[in-house]
């Protein structure tokens, strides 16, 4: 069964969803580390992982054959949500789904967009159970970043 460990490095509350159920539906039995970060950390990670100097809304990469890491910038999600005709909460779920589809190996396109909409509709109304949240339990720890020449998917 899929497992999602959640870490919140921000002072913002994390929207509650059945993240593990979403990950199971998209990827099957993967372990996902979902890390919520602020703008400064998101920009720094984007520079390290992708050599891009802007603040991304989401970054994802595989750290093993069946494990991955997803970083969501809550500040950027809040800023961008209206331009996607979503509230902040729904947009965070959309970003998580988007990242999982990239971890699955999908590229941007019509098929990916159709699945994003389908999964968003399916999971947006489901509330996350408290048992899934391990928020701030390992506040200063996350998986190692991939090496410069190493494999793994980088920020999508």
N, C-alpha and C positions, 0 to 999 in steps of 0.2 A: 504494500500500500504506500502511496505517496506520502511524504511528510514535508511540511513547510514550517521552517523555523523563522520567526519574525523578530526583527530587532529594529527599534526606533531610536535613531540618533537625533531626533528633532524634539522640539517642545510641543509640536502639534499632535493632536490625537490622531491615531491611525484608524481609518475606516474599517469597520468589522465586516468581514465576509467569510464565507467558507473557503478560504484560500486553498486548503488541502483538497477539498472536493473539486475545485477548479483545476488544480494541478493534476489530480488523478484523471479528470475528464480529458485533459489536453495531452498529457505526457505518459500516463500510466504510472508505474512505480518508480518515480524519481524522487530524490531528496532535493528540496529547493530551500535556499536561504534567501529570504525576502528582507531587504534592508531599506528602511526609510531614512533618507538623508536630506540635509539642507542644501542650499545653492552652492555654497563654497566647496563642500565635499563632492557634490555631483560634478562640478566643473573640474575639480582636481582629478577625479576618477576618469572623466572623459578625456582629459589631457593624457593621463597615464595609459589608458586602454586603447584610445582611438586617435591620439594626437590631434584632437579637436579642442578648441578653446572656448566653446560656449557651454551654457548650462543645459544639460539634456533633461528631458522629463523622465526617461527610463533608460537603463543600461542592463544588458543581460549577457551572460557568457557561461559556457559549460566549464565545469571544473573537474569533470570525470565523465565516464561513459553514461551514467544515469544520475548525474547531479549537476546543479547549476546555481548560479547566483543572479539575483535580480535586485537592482537598486532603483528606487523610485524617489524622485525629488518632489516632496509634497508642496513646496513653494511654487515650483514650476507647474505642477499639476493644477494647483489652484488658479494660477495665472492663465493657463491655456484652456481650462475646462469650458468657459463660455464660448470660445471660438470653435469648439467641437459640439456645441449645443448640448452640453452635459453639465450636471452639477459636479462639484469637486469629488464627491464620494463615488459617483458612477465612473468618472474619468480615471480615478485611481484603479478601479477594477478593470477598466478597459486597458490601461497600461500594463497591468499584471498579465492579462490575457495575451496582449500583444507580445510581451516579452517571452511568455511560454511558447507561443507559436514560433518565435524566432529560435528558441532553444530546440524546438522540434525540427528545425531546419528549413522552415518556410521563409520565403522572401515576400516583400510587399507586392500586392497585386489584388485582383478582384476576388480570388478564392480566399485569400487571407482575410480580406475585409468582410466577406460573407460570414466566415466562421467567427470573426470577432463580434459581429452583430448578434449572431445566434447565441454564442456563449454569454455575451453580456446580458441579453434578455433572459437567459436561463438562470443566471446566478445573481443578477442585480437585486432581486427581491429577497433572496435567502440571507438571513442574518448569520454571522459567524458565531459559533459557540465559543464561550470563554476558554474552554479546554484547549483550543487551537492556538491561543495567544501565549507567547513566552516573551512578551515585550520587555526590552531592556535587561533581560536576564544575563546576557553577555554583551553589555553595552559597548565595550571597547575591543571586541573581537569579531572578526569575520574571516572568511576563508582567504587564503593568500591570493593575490592577484596573479594572473597568468604571466609567465616570463615574457620578455620582449620577443623572443623568437618562438615561444611556445604555442601550442595549439589552443583550441577553444574558441568559441564564438565571442566576438567582442562587440560591445554596445550597439544594440540595434534599436 
